[in-house]
Amino acid sequence: MMPPEFSKAAQALKGHARFAKLDSEAFPEAGWRYGIRGIPLLSAFRGGCEMGRRTGMISSRDITDWVTAGAGA
């Protein structure tokens, strides 16, 4: 399940990266704006620009590695 892994990664990177969740079912216009086609989706932004995205279930270790590597897809 993604929420526990997401929370673990957010805790591990506290102070280094900001994590936020978006419910694309409750806010479909945001899903459309960001081109969300599959859930779960992780998107990384820097300076307002999307740096990369990953879809599917991802372990907390993979999330932290991806973010610390610069979130390149």
Residue pairs with C-beta under 8 A, 6 or more apart in sequence:
1 57
2 40
2 57
2 58
4 60
5 57
5 58
5 59
5 60
5 63
6 19
6 21
6 42
6 60
6 63
8 60
9 19
9 60
9 63
9 64
9 67
10 17
10 19
12 60
12 64
13 19
13 64
13 67
13 68
16 67
16 68
17 67
22 30
22 31
24 30
24 31
24 36
24 39
25 31
30 36
34 43
34 50
38 55
38 56
40 55
40 56
40 57
40 58
41 53
41 54
41 55
42 53
42 54
42 55
42 58
42 63
42 66
43 50
43 52
43 53
44 50
44 51
44 52
44 53
44 66
44 67
44 71
45 51
46 71
51 70
51 71
51 72
52 66
52 70
52 71
52 72
52 73
53 73
54 66
54 73
58 66
